Amino acid sequence: MRKLISYRKEIIIGIIPVLLSFIIYMGFPVGILVMGAIMLGVLFMMSRRGGLAMGAAGKKVKARKPSYLTFDDIGGQENPKRELREALDFIVNQQKIQSLGIRPLKGILLTGPPGTGKTLLAKAAAQHTDSAFVAASGSEFVEMYVGVGAGRIRDLFKEARELAVKQKRNSAIIFIDEIDGIGGKRDGGQHREYDQTLNQLLTEMDGVQGDENVRVLLVAATNRKELLDPALLRPGRFDRHIQVDLPDKGGREAILRLHARNKPLHPDVSLVKVAEETFSFSGAQLESLMNEAAIYAMRDESEVLTAAHLTLAIDKVMMGERMDRETTREERERVAIHELGHAIMAESVRPGSVAQVSLTPRGQALGYVRHHPQQDQYLYTKTVLEEQIKIALGGAVAEELHYGGRSTGSRGDFEQATNIVRTLIESGMSDLGIIHPEALTQEQWSRENGVILDELIKQTRLLLGSHMNTFKQLLQLLISEETLSGDQLRTQMKRVAA
Ligand code: ATP
């Protein structure tokens, strides 16, 4: 139905000549014919006007009132917030920039992973500058028919100006999420519709003048800046590029605090600890974590969110929903051996790092080991990367030691291990030395990959082989309890070693 509505213009254009031919064929008098044509014309004009209000070709490009969201409602992200505020001064201090002859800022590009708060920043920008706010997503402009996407871009700018006038504001912010949907590199001919949409966007941006009644600023977001057409990135178009990264520990804590504002917390909850345990979580994942913890509290008929609810929520966001999968005893034992392999290896190379070993199936995994990230880390040495590979290989090696062979349960681990090997090679830390990845043939890749993994499997086998007693002591406990804490694991490893 929606598709039908979006093609309304095309359908009407098609119907007019058919109807006229039919009328002539039936031999209607000329007067009625002219009247009919006029009525059809009016109908067409009305549909066009409706189409404009709704975005060309009937698809509604949503205009939203600026929601009352300020920069204080965005946790962490101090640098992007500062850079954005500075850029927005161009709108706020309009007179000053005119007196100095500075050309108006036309576009701000926010780049970064999903869920890091780019949309929130755009909304806060509208609030900060008291602008009308219109938002759309790149995918809304992608159409088969040449000119439809371009029409929608025209309408979006028009609508932003109209909304600002209606709301008695001097400026409008247009937010386009996933700009790569329309702003990708042009390929010179194959996709005319796509090229026209992008050209229209460039034309609209070029048309933005500083002395208009309503100043328009385009804020766009993308996770893939490298895909954007260079024409969009040149000065005078998207003048400012602001990187919005995953939050660091302090940022995560600030985001958790914001989303805990309306939730009663038990005194045993430490949001600092939760922030420590959620390395690489995005703002959206942290919001989801707090929400899931509240749902667990409701299931428990608890008045407050406890530390245990938050731990369950971290596992859920990290690993997916708990599954009620029936597994045989043999399967359960193999999964337990596999997970103990990861955990013992992790404790051996990074003592104190295991938070929990679990046999609870979640998402695709039949079991998992949760690690404490001790601190946020952005640079990795060769030793650290090799340790990560050995931890990933620990599961498969433990299965080999106990059963003489591997199972399909190691697929994900091998993918992780080979990805880290790739990082090692690309960072010039392999025996190949510093080399451009594109200069390597497929054969060289797989040979070096094999050499590195063979050596690390050998080391993992040696280490886990010396812990056969620990496996024996912990296996039954893990199977009966379903989870082992990091402390239980460490105590047992120490006892066996003594
Ligand atoms: P995408 O690239 O997928 O469009 P995005 O970067 O635009 O994502 P947002 O839509 O701004 O992300 O954020 C999604 C949700 O995550 C927000 O509604 C909010 O609940 C939460 N969130 C993300 N970042 C933050 C933050 N810094 N502070 C508070 N909440 C945040």
Boltz pocket constraint, residues with backbone or C-beta under 6 A from the ligand:
constraints:
  - pocket:
      binder: B
      contacts: [[A, 73], [A, 74], [A, 75], [A, 76], [A, 77], [A, 112], [A, 113], [A, 114], [A, 115], [A, 116], [A, 117], [A, 118], [A, 119], [A, 120], [A, 121], [A, 177], [A, 221], [A, 223], [A, 255], [A, 258], [A, 282], [A, 283], [A, 284], [A, 285], [A, 287]]
      max_distance: 6.0
